[in-house]
């Protein structure tokens, strides 16, 4: 059975997740948003206290707030960045993203070192995370779905009462609505959604009350 630990980092209040298997102690760090040494130490201390081994470094998409901590995780835990190749152009403009949002610190431009695609799976012990391609917020946006444990880490696709913006480079509102309908609303209602910002919710709650989804 997989468990999820959440952290909130950087000026954007981004949610970083550690998905871990208590039996094997393997884990995946998803969307490392640590912007400074204090935030990096917070997640490192927790991982060490739990005795976890970092097996995967995953970005749901390559916007700066979700990848600030990639260099630290990559170097500290000797893992490569897994992301969808359609977001490679965003990784190549991380420095420009920092400037656009008025941020003085940048992790530097990045690229997907391990490319992932819809339907791929990541194993943690005897458990599986399934990759769902959810383009629209960005062309390479993905979510990580744990069918047995009924949760999905959705990045900036689906929030409590809202959805991700589509006005940034590569965003597409029409594509996004189709992705949300076909990839996320097709999940069981009791699936817990861990979003890239804000509180957790469920597919059922958003299906019935999210004003962006009730018409789908």
Secondary structure, 3 states (H helix, E strand, C coil): CEEEEEEEECCCCEEEEEEEECCCCEEEEECCCCCCHHHHHHHHHHHHHHCCEEEEEECCCCCHHHHCCHHHHHHHHCCCEEEEHHHHHHHCCHHHHHHHCCCCCCCCCCCCCEEECCCCEEEECCEEEEEEECCCCCCCCEEEEECCCCEEEEECCEECCEECCCCCCCCCHHHHHHHHHHHHCCCCCCCEEEECECCCEEHHHHHHHCCCCCCC
